[in-house]
């Protein structure tokens, strides 16, 4: 095990999974109205494998990590666009009045 002085300087990403009780919806169907899920504290997320509830302040950080990862994946997929869709995304100014011409 590697020795580290003091607490870690970087937050570790916790693997989250949708709550198995409410299936990630954060609410349960009551008799007359929807109630917040008691197993995930109404967040819809639990720690993967252990099914433990994530505290609210930690959940905000972990969801931010997941959002940043998804945005990086979207940016990578957009940079790989080829073919007909890339014609629609890039302006070529070949149409009437300098608009985008796609050849349709």
C-alpha angles and dihedrals in degrees: 000000000000118000116234126184113235126334120337116276094215129058112239119229113241118210108242129194132186115274109265093216100053093021092233096305094110092220135078126212109252128190095269105004142006119280129202111261110257095203096061098025090246096299100106092225133097133174110276115254098003098055090218120155117252117227115246097248092047091046091057091054094045093048089050089054090051092048093050090050091050091049090052090051092049091050091050092050092048091052089054094056112132136161127027097345092059088059089061095045098049123064113230098171092218096123131087112303092007095297125144113284115205100169096241 
